[in-house]
């Protein structure tokens, strides 16, 4: 049995969730550092995770707002 929703994490941060819908998995940001991904459709949950990881890697540490 497969799930329709998956949690996405990057660098230990809960980035958001993806929910399966027609055409792929829509990303919903759970952390303000990932709002640029909000609403994007990904083919697979792993694709969303890779995009979140890239966002973290490309962003200077002082611009990444980590939850305290």
PyMOL Python script that loads the backbone (N, CA, C, O; Angstrom):
from pymol import cmd

cmd.read_pdbstr("""\
ATOM      1  N   UNK A   1       0.841  -1.180   0.000  1.00  0.00           N
ATOM      2  CA  UNK A   1       0.000   0.000   0.000  1.00  0.00           C
ATOM      3  C   UNK A   1       0.885   1.240   0.000  1.00  0.00           C
ATOM      4  O   UNK A   1       1.808   1.342   0.807  1.00  0.00           O
ATOM      5  N   UNK A   2       0.613   2.172  -0.887  1.00  0.00           N
ATOM      6  CA  UNK A   2       1.426   3.378  -0.948  1.00  0.00           C
ATOM      7  C   UNK A   2       0.684   4.542  -0.301  1.00  0.00           C
ATOM      8  O   UNK A   2      -0.545   4.552  -0.220  1.00  0.00           O
ATOM      9  N   UNK A   3       1.447   5.502   0.146  1.00  0.00           N
ATOM     10  CA  UNK A   3       0.890   6.666   0.814  1.00  0.00           C
ATOM     11  C   UNK A   3       0.628   7.780  -0.191  1.00  0.00           C
ATOM     12  O   UNK A   3       1.239   7.823  -1.259  1.00  0.00           O
ATOM     13  N   UNK A   4      -0.279   8.670   0.157  1.00  0.00           N
ATOM     14  CA  UNK A   4      -0.576   9.830  -0.686  1.00  0.00           C
ATOM     15  C   UNK A   4       0.141  11.078  -0.211  1.00  0.00           C
ATOM     16  O   UNK A   4       0.111  12.102  -0.894  1.00  0.00           O
ATOM     17  N   UNK A   5       0.788  11.015   0.954  1.00  0.00           N
ATOM     18  CA  UNK A   5       1.488  12.173   1.494  1.00  0.00           C
ATOM     19  C   UNK A   5       2.808  11.730   2.113  1.00  0.00           C
ATOM     20  O   UNK A   5       2.901  10.663   2.719  1.00  0.00           O
ATOM     21  N   UNK A   6       3.827  12.573   1.949  1.00  0.00           N
ATOM     22  CA  UNK A   6       5.160  12.284   2.467  1.00  0.00           C
ATOM     23  C   UNK A   6       5.750  13.544   3.086  1.00  0.00           C
ATOM     24  O   UNK A   6       5.594  14.645   2.557  1.00  0.00           O
ATOM     25  N   UNK A   7       6.432  13.363   4.216  1.00  0.00           N
ATOM     26  CA  UNK A   7       7.171  14.460   4.830  1.00  0.00           C
ATOM     27  C   UNK A   7       8.489  14.626   4.085  1.00  0.00           C
ATOM     28  O   UNK A   7       9.136  13.648   3.712  1.00  0.00           O
ATOM     29  N   UNK A   8       8.874  15.881   3.876  1.00  0.00           N
ATOM     30  CA  UNK A   8      10.128  16.199   3.194  1.00  0.00           C
ATOM     31  C   UNK A   8      11.037  16.923   4.183  1.00  0.00           C
ATOM     32  O   UNK A   8      10.651  17.926   4.783  1.00  0.00           O
ATOM     33  N   UNK A   9      12.241  16.400   4.341  1.00  0.00           N
ATOM     34  CA  UNK A   9      13.236  17.010   5.225  1.00  0.00           C
ATOM     35  C   UNK A   9      14.506  17.303   4.448  1.00  0.00           C
ATOM     36  O   UNK A   9      14.838  16.619   3.479  1.00  0.00           O
ATOM     37  N   UNK A  10      15.207  18.334   4.895  1.00  0.00           N
ATOM     38  CA  UNK A  10      16.502  18.699   4.319  1.00  0.00           C
ATOM     39  C   UNK A  10      17.352  19.296   5.424  1.00  0.00           C
ATOM     40  O   UNK A  10      16.917  20.208   6.128  1.00  0.00           O
ATOM     41  N   UNK A  11      18.553  18.787   5.574  1.00  0.00           N
ATOM     42  CA  UNK A  11      19.493  19.267   6.597  1.00  0.00           C
ATOM     43  C   UNK A  11      18.869  19.246   7.990  1.00  0.00           C
ATOM     44  O   UNK A  11      19.120  20.133   8.805  1.00  0.00           O
ATOM     45  N   UNK A  12      18.055  18.228   8.255  1.00  0.00           N
ATOM     46  CA  UNK A  12      17.434  18.101   9.564  1.00  0.00           C
ATOM     47  C   UNK A  12      16.268  19.042   9.802  1.00  0.00           C
ATOM     48  O   UNK A  12      15.773  19.143  10.925  1.00  0.00           O
ATOM     49  N   UNK A  13      15.825  19.729   8.768  1.00  0.00           N
ATOM     50  CA  UNK A  13      14.709  20.673   8.873  1.00  0.00           C
ATOM     51  C   UNK A  13      13.483  20.052   8.219  1.00  0.00           C
ATOM     52  O   UNK A  13      13.586  19.490   7.128  1.00  0.00           O
ATOM     53  N   UNK A  14      12.324  20.143   8.867  1.00  0.00           N
ATOM     54  CA  UNK A  14      11.081  19.725   8.235  1.00  0.00           C
ATOM     55  C   UNK A  14      10.708  20.779   7.207  1.00  0.00           C
ATOM     56  O   UNK A  14      10.147  21.822   7.544  1.00  0.00           O
ATOM     57  N   UNK A  15      11.026  20.497   5.950  1.00  0.00           N
ATOM     58  CA  UNK A  15      10.813  21.466   4.878  1.00  0.00           C
ATOM     59  C   UNK A  15       9.339  21.601   4.529  1.00  0.00           C
ATOM     60  O   UNK A  15       8.849  22.706   4.295  1.00  0.00           O
ATOM     61  N   UNK A  16       8.628  20.467   4.496  1.00  0.00           N
ATOM     62  CA  UNK A  16       7.218  20.493   4.140  1.00  0.00           C
ATOM     63  C   UNK A  16       6.714  19.096   3.854  1.00  0.00           C
ATOM     64  O   UNK A  16       7.315  18.104   4.267  1.00  0.00           O
ATOM     65  N   UNK A  17       5.607  19.033   3.144  1.00  0.00           N
ATOM     66  CA  UNK A  17       5.039  17.759   2.746  1.00  0.00           C
ATOM     67  C   UNK A  17       4.725  17.805   1.258  1.00  0.00           C
ATOM     68  O   UNK A  17       4.562  18.876   0.675  1.00  0.00           O
ATOM     69  N   UNK A  18       4.641  16.622   0.655  1.00  0.00           N
ATOM     70  CA  UNK A  18       4.118  16.503  -0.699  1.00  0.00           C
ATOM     71  C   UNK A  18       2.881  15.622  -0.631  1.00  0.00           C
ATOM     72  O   UNK A  18       2.850  14.627   0.092  1.00  0.00           O
ATOM     73  N   UNK A  19       1.872  15.999  -1.386  1.00  0.00           N
ATOM     74  CA  UNK A  19       0.627  15.255  -1.440  1.00  0.00           C
ATOM     75  C   UNK A  19       0.365  14.873  -2.886  1.00  0.00           C
ATOM     76  O   UNK A  19       0.439  15.703  -3.792  1.00  0.00           O
ATOM     77  N   UNK A  20       0.058  13.596  -3.079  1.00  0.00           N
ATOM     78  CA  UNK A  20      -0.191  13.102  -4.430  1.00  0.00           C
ATOM     79  C   UNK A  20      -1.477  13.693  -4.988  1.00  0.00           C
ATOM     80  O   UNK A  20      -2.511  13.724  -4.320  1.00  0.00           O
ATOM     81  N   UNK A  21      -1.389  14.156  -6.214  1.00  0.00           N
ATOM     82  CA  UNK A  21      -2.553  14.639  -6.946  1.00  0.00           C
ATOM     83  C   UNK A  21      -2.310  14.345  -8.420  1.00  0.00           C
ATOM     84  O   UNK A  21      -1.228  13.900  -8.801  1.00  0.00           O
ATOM     85  N   UNK A  22      -3.290  14.588  -9.219  1.00  0.00           N
ATOM     86  CA  UNK A  22      -3.124  14.327 -10.662  1.00  0.00           C
ATOM     87  C   UNK A  22      -1.891  15.079 -11.166  1.00  0.00           C
ATOM     88  O   UNK A  22      -1.757  16.286 -10.967  1.00  0.00           O
ATOM     89  N   UNK A  23      -1.017  14.358 -11.806  1.00  0.00           N
ATOM     90  CA  UNK A  23       0.164  14.975 -12.388  1.00  0.00           C
ATOM     91  C   UNK A  23       1.411  14.894 -11.540  1.00  0.00           C
ATOM     92  O   UNK A  23       2.490  15.253 -12.011  1.00  0.00           O
ATOM     93  N   UNK A  24       1.305  14.432 -10.299  1.00  0.00           N
ATOM     94  CA  UNK A  24       2.494  14.317  -9.468  1.00  0.00           C
ATOM     95  C   UNK A  24       2.221  14.576  -8.004  1.00  0.00           C
ATOM     96  O   UNK A  24       1.138  14.283  -7.497  1.00  0.00           O
ATOM     97  N   UNK A  25       3.216  15.130  -7.328  1.00  0.00           N
ATOM     98  CA  UNK A  25       3.137  15.418  -5.901  1.00  0.00           C
ATOM     99  C   UNK A  25       3.331  16.916  -5.686  1.00  0.00           C
ATOM    100  O   UNK A  25       4.364  17.473  -6.056  1.00  0.00           O
ATOM    101  N   UNK A  26       2.342  17.559  -5.092  1.00  0.00           N
ATOM    102  CA  UNK A  26       2.415  19.009  -4.823  1.00  0.00           C
ATOM    103  C   UNK A  26       3.081  19.232  -3.469  1.00  0.00           C
ATOM    104  O   UNK A  26       2.747  18.585  -2.476  1.00  0.00           O
ATOM    105  N   UNK A  27       4.039  20.172  -3.458  1.00  0.00           N
ATOM    106  CA  UNK A  27       4.790  20.510  -2.241  1.00  0.00           C
ATOM    107  C   UNK A  27       4.085  21.623  -1.479  1.00  0.00           C
ATOM    108  O   UNK A  27       3.655  22.618  -2.062  1.00  0.00           O
ATOM    109  N   UNK A  28       3.975  21.440  -0.170  1.00  0.00           N
ATOM    110  CA  UNK A  28       3.437  22.458   0.739  1.00  0.00           C
ATOM    111  C   UNK A  28       4.507  22.743   1.790  1.00  0.00           C
ATOM    112  O   UNK A  28       4.876  21.858   2.562  1.00  0.00           O
ATOM    113  N   UNK A  29       4.995  23.961   1.816  1.00  0.00           N
ATOM    114  CA  UNK A  29       6.080  24.320   2.734  1.00  0.00           C
ATOM    115  C   UNK A  29       5.595  24.332   4.183  1.00  0.00           C
ATOM    116  O   UNK A  29       4.504  24.817   4.486  1.00  0.00           O
ATOM    117  N   UNK A  30       6.425  23.790   5.063  1.00  0.00           N
ATOM    118  CA  UNK A  30       6.160  23.802   6.501  1.00  0.00           C
ATOM    119  C   UNK A  30       7.133  24.734   7.220  1.00  0.00           C
ATOM    120  O   UNK A  30       6.973  25.009   8.410  1.00  0.00           O
ATOM    121  N   UNK A  31       8.125  25.211   6.506  1.00  0.00           N
ATOM    122  CA  UNK A  31       9.165  26.063   7.082  1.00  0.00           C
ATOM    123  C   UNK A  31       9.406  27.222   6.124  1.00  0.00           C
ATOM    124  O   UNK A  31       9.458  27.032   4.909  1.00  0.00           O
ATOM    125  N   UNK A  32       9.549  28.396   6.663  1.00  0.00           N
ATOM    126  CA  UNK A  32       9.659  29.601   5.829  1.00  0.00           C
ATOM    127  C   UNK A  32      10.842  29.583   4.853  1.00  0.00           C
ATOM    128  O   UNK A  32      10.811  30.281   3.839  1.00  0.00           O
ATOM    129  N   UNK A  33      11.860  28.813   5.139  1.00  0.00           N
ATOM    130  CA  UNK A  33      13.009  28.751   4.233  1.00  0.00           C
ATOM    131  C   UNK A  33      12.697  28.006   2.932  1.00  0.00           C
ATOM    132  O   UNK A  33      13.498  28.021   1.997  1.00  0.00           O
ATOM    133  N   UNK A  34      11.531  27.356   2.875  1.00  0.00           N
ATOM    134  CA  UNK A  34      11.173  26.567   1.698  1.00  0.00           C
ATOM    135  C   UNK A  34       9.924  27.092   0.982  1.00  0.00           C
ATOM    136  O   UNK A  34       9.334  26.388   0.162  1.00  0.00           O
ATOM    137  N   UNK A  35       9.531  28.302   1.287  1.00  0.00           N
ATOM    138  CA  UNK A  35       8.328  28.855   0.650  1.00  0.00           C
ATOM    139  C   UNK A  35       8.508  29.049  -0.855  1.00  0.00           C
ATOM    140  O   UNK A  35       7.519  29.100  -1.586  1.00  0.00           O
ATOM    141  N   UNK A  36       9.723  29.156  -1.323  1.00  0.00           N
ATOM    142  CA  UNK A  36       9.936  29.300  -2.762  1.00  0.00           C
ATOM    143  C   UNK A  36       9.539  28.027  -3.515  1.00  0.00           C
ATOM    144  O   UNK A  36       9.324  28.065  -4.727  1.00  0.00           O
ATOM    145  N   UNK A  37       9.443  26.910  -2.807  1.00  0.00           N
ATOM    146  CA  UNK A  37       9.032  25.644  -3.414  1.00  0.00           C
ATOM    147  C   UNK A  37       7.526  25.410  -3.294  1.00  0.00           C
ATOM    148  O   UNK A  37       6.984  24.509  -3.934  1.00  0.00           O
ATOM    149  N   UNK A  38       6.861  26.209  -2.486  1.00  0.00           N
ATOM    150  CA  UNK A  38       5.448  26.004  -2.187  1.00  0.00           C
ATOM    151  C   UNK A  38       4.602  25.946  -3.459  1.00  0.00           C
ATOM    152  O   UNK A  38       4.664  26.842  -4.301  1.00  0.00           O
ATOM    153  N   UNK A  39       3.821  24.893  -3.584  1.00  0.00           N
ATOM    154  CA  UNK A  39       2.933  24.735  -4.724  1.00  0.00           C
ATOM    155  C   UNK A  39       3.538  24.031  -5.921  1.00  0.00           C
ATOM    156  O   UNK A  39       2.815  23.689  -6.858  1.00  0.00           O
ATOM    157  N   UNK A  40       4.828  23.808  -5.919  1.00  0.00           N
ATOM    158  CA  UNK A  40       5.476  23.139  -7.056  1.00  0.00           C
ATOM    159  C   UNK A  40       5.043  21.679  -7.120  1.00  0.00           C
ATOM    160  O   UNK A  40       4.798  21.044  -6.094  1.00  0.00           O
ATOM    161  N   UNK A  41       4.955  21.161  -8.337  1.00  0.00           N
ATOM    162  CA  UNK A  41       4.617  19.763  -8.570  1.00  0.00           C
ATOM    163  C   UNK A  41       5.894  18.995  -8.897  1.00  0.00           C
ATOM    164  O   UNK A  41       6.695  19.424  -9.727  1.00  0.00           O
ATOM    165  N   UNK A  42       6.070  17.862  -8.235  1.00  0.00           N
ATOM    166  CA  UNK A  42       7.221  16.992  -8.467  1.00  0.00           C
ATOM    167  C   UNK A  42       6.735  15.624  -8.916  1.00  0.00           C
ATOM    168  O   UNK A  42       5.675  15.166  -8.491  1.00  0.00           O
ATOM    169  N   UNK A  43       7.504  14.977  -9.769  1.00  0.00           N
ATOM    170  CA  UNK A  43       7.129  13.665 -10.281  1.00  0.00           C
ATOM    171  C   UNK A  43       7.097  12.623  -9.163  1.00  0.00           C
ATOM    172  O   UNK A  43       6.199  11.783  -9.102  1.00  0.00           O
ATOM    173  N   UNK A  44       8.099  12.698  -8.280  1.00  0.00           N
ATOM    174  CA  UNK A  44       8.221  11.757  -7.164  1.00  0.00           C
ATOM    175  C   UNK A  44       8.566  12.527  -5.888  1.00  0.00           C
ATOM    176  O   UNK A  44       9.153  13.606  -5.964  1.00  0.00           O
ATOM    177  N   UNK A  45       8.210  11.987  -4.708  1.00  0.00           N
ATOM    178  CA  UNK A  45       8.592  12.641  -3.455  1.00  0.00           C
ATOM    179  C   UNK A  45      10.098  12.867  -3.347  1.00  0.00           C
ATOM    180  O   UNK A  45      10.532  13.893  -2.824  1.00  0.00           O
ATOM    181  N   UNK A  46      10.899  11.921  -3.837  1.00  0.00           N
ATOM    182  CA  UNK A  46      12.361  12.066  -3.774  1.00  0.00           C
ATOM    183  C   UNK A  46      12.824  13.284  -4.559  1.00  0.00           C
ATOM    184  O   UNK A  46      13.818  13.912  -4.193  1.00  0.00           O
ATOM    185  N   UNK A  47      12.122  13.626  -5.630  1.00  0.00           N
ATOM    186  CA  UNK A  47      12.486  14.821  -6.407  1.00  0.00           C
ATOM    187  C   UNK A  47      12.291  16.087  -5.577  1.00  0.00           C
ATOM    188  O   UNK A  47      13.085  17.023  -5.672  1.00  0.00           O
ATOM    189  N   UNK A  48      11.247  16.116  -4.772  1.00  0.00           N
ATOM    190  CA  UNK A  48      11.015  17.261  -3.887  1.00  0.00           C
ATOM    191  C   UNK A  48      12.099  17.332  -2.816  1.00  0.00           C
ATOM    192  O   UNK A  48      12.582  18.413  -2.477  1.00  0.00           O
ATOM    193  N   UNK A  49      12.474  16.174  -2.290  1.00  0.00           N
ATOM    194  CA  UNK A  49      13.535  16.127  -1.284  1.00  0.00           C
ATOM    195  C   UNK A  49      14.855  16.628  -1.860  1.00  0.00           C
ATOM    196  O   UNK A  49      15.574  17.380  -1.202  1.00  0.00           O
ATOM    197  N   UNK A  50      15.173  16.218  -3.073  1.00  0.00           N
ATOM    198  CA  UNK A  50      16.405  16.683  -3.727  1.00  0.00           C
ATOM    199  C   UNK A  50      16.372  18.196  -3.927  1.00  0.00           C
ATOM    200  O   UNK A  50      17.380  18.872  -3.720  1.00  0.00           O
ATOM    201  N   UNK A  51      15.221  18.730  -4.327  1.00  0.00           N
ATOM    202  CA  UNK A  51      15.099  20.179  -4.530  1.00  0.00           C
ATOM    203  C   UNK A  51      15.282  20.931  -3.210  1.00  0.00           C
ATOM    204  O   UNK A  51      15.915  21.986  -3.174  1.00  0.00           O
ATOM    205  N   UNK A  52      14.723  20.382  -2.126  1.00  0.00           N
ATOM    206  CA  UNK A  52      14.882  21.013  -0.812  1.00  0.00           C
ATOM    207  C   UNK A  52      16.344  20.962  -0.369  1.00  0.00           C
ATOM    208  O   UNK A  52      16.864  21.939   0.170  1.00  0.00           O
ATOM    209  N   UNK A  53      17.001  19.837  -0.593  1.00  0.00           N
ATOM    210  CA  UNK A  53      18.413  19.715  -0.239  1.00  0.00           C
ATOM    211  C   UNK A  53      19.274  20.690  -1.041  1.00  0.00           C
ATOM    212  O   UNK A  53      20.219  21.274  -0.511  1.00  0.00           O
ATOM    213  N   UNK A  54      18.945  20.858  -2.306  1.00  0.00           N
ATOM    214  CA  UNK A  54      19.683  21.808  -3.149  1.00  0.00           C
ATOM    215  C   UNK A  54      19.472  23.237  -2.654  1.00  0.00           C
ATOM    216  O   UNK A  54      20.409  24.036  -2.625  1.00  0.00           O
ATOM    217  N   UNK A  55      18.245  23.550  -2.269  1.00  0.00           N
ATOM    218  CA  UNK A  55      17.949  24.888  -1.752  1.00  0.00           C
ATOM    219  C   UNK A  55      18.797  25.183  -0.513  1.00  0.00           C
ATOM    220  O   UNK A  55      19.339  26.280  -0.372  1.00  0.00           O
ATOM    221  N   UNK A  56      18.906  24.213   0.367  1.00  0.00           N
ATOM    222  CA  UNK A  56      19.725  24.382   1.579  1.00  0.00           C
ATOM    223  C   UNK A  56      21.194  24.539   1.204  1.00  0.00           C
ATOM    224  O   UNK A  56      21.880  25.406   1.743  1.00  0.00           O
ATOM    225  N   UNK A  57      21.680  23.713   0.290  1.00  0.00           N
ATOM    226  CA  UNK A  57      23.088  23.751  -0.103  1.00  0.00           C
ATOM    227  C   UNK A  57      23.456  25.058  -0.801  1.00  0.00           C
ATOM    228  O   UNK A  57      24.575  25.550  -0.658  1.00  0.00           O
ATOM    229  N   UNK A  58      22.515  25.615  -1.552  1.00  0.00           N
ATOM    230  CA  UNK A  58      22.779  26.838  -2.316  1.00  0.00           C
ATOM    231  C   UNK A  58      22.612  28.112  -1.488  1.00  0.00           C
ATOM    232  O   UNK A  58      23.035  29.187  -1.914  1.00  0.00           O
ATOM    233  N   UNK A  59      22.015  28.002  -0.338  1.00  0.00           N
ATOM    234  CA  UNK A  59      21.723  29.181   0.480  1.00  0.00           C
ATOM    235  C   UNK A  59      22.806  29.373   1.535  1.00  0.00           C
ATOM    236  O   UNK A  59      23.155  28.425   2.237  1.00  0.00           O
ATOM    237  N   UNK A  60      23.337  30.573   1.655  1.00  0.00           N
ATOM    238  CA  UNK A  60      24.319  30.822   2.717  1.00  0.00           C
ATOM    239  C   UNK A  60      23.709  30.517   4.092  1.00  0.00           C
ATOM    240  O   UNK A  60      22.531  30.784   4.328  1.00  0.00           O
ATOM    241  N   UNK A  61      24.504  29.968   4.971  1.00  0.00           N
ATOM    242  CA  UNK A  61      24.008  29.545   6.290  1.00  0.00           C
ATOM    243  C   UNK A  61      23.328  30.681   7.036  1.00  0.00           C
ATOM    244  O   UNK A  61      22.365  30.434   7.763  1.00  0.00           O
ATOM    245  N   UNK A  62      23.786  31.904   6.886  1.00  0.00           N
ATOM    246  CA  UNK A  62      23.173  33.012   7.611  1.00  0.00           C
ATOM    247  C   UNK A  62      21.798  33.389   7.038  1.00  0.00           C
ATOM    248  O   UNK A  62      21.046  34.122   7.681  1.00  0.00           O
ATOM    249  N   UNK A  63      21.460  32.897   5.838  1.00  0.00           N
ATOM    250  CA  UNK A  63      20.159  33.196   5.246  1.00  0.00           C
ATOM    251  C   UNK A  63      19.157  32.083   5.459  1.00  0.00           C
ATOM    252  O   UNK A  63      17.971  32.246   5.172  1.00  0.00           O
ATOM    253  N   UNK A  64      19.630  30.945   5.966  1.00  0.00           N
ATOM    254  CA  UNK A  64      18.743  29.824   6.246  1.00  0.00           C
ATOM    255  C   UNK A  64      18.176  30.015   7.651  1.00  0.00           C
ATOM    256  O   UNK A  64      18.912  30.013   8.638  1.00  0.00           O
ATOM    257  N   UNK A  65      16.888  30.174   7.720  1.00  0.00           N
ATOM    258  CA  UNK A  65      16.239  30.421   9.013  1.00  0.00           C
ATOM    259  C   UNK A  65      15.907  29.083   9.649  1.00  0.00           C
ATOM    260  O   UNK A  65      14.960  28.410   9.242  1.00  0.00           O
ATOM    261  N   UNK A  66      16.680  28.704  10.637  1.00  0.00           N
ATOM    262  CA  UNK A  66      16.460  27.438  11.314  1.00  0.00           C
ATOM    263  C   UNK A  66      15.519  27.624  12.483  1.00  0.00           C
ATOM    264  O   UNK A  66      15.565  28.635  13.184  1.00  0.00           O
ATOM    265  N   UNK A  67      14.662  26.635  12.684  1.00  0.00           N
ATOM    266  CA  UNK A  67      13.738  26.670  13.830  1.00  0.00           C
ATOM    267  C   UNK A  67      14.550  26.532  15.107  1.00  0.00           C
ATOM    268  O   UNK A  67      15.514  25.769  15.165  1.00  0.00           O
ATOM    269  N   UNK A  68      14.157  27.266  16.112  1.00  0.00           N
ATOM    270  CA  UNK A  68      14.862  27.227  17.390  1.00  0.00           C
ATOM    271  C   UNK A  68      14.033  26.471  18.393  1.00  0.00           C
ATOM    272  O   UNK A  68      14.443  26.318  19.543  1.00  0.00           O
TER     273      UNK A  68
END
""", "prot")
cmd.dss("prot")
cmd.show_as("cartoon", "prot")
cmd.util.cbc("prot")
cmd.orient("prot")
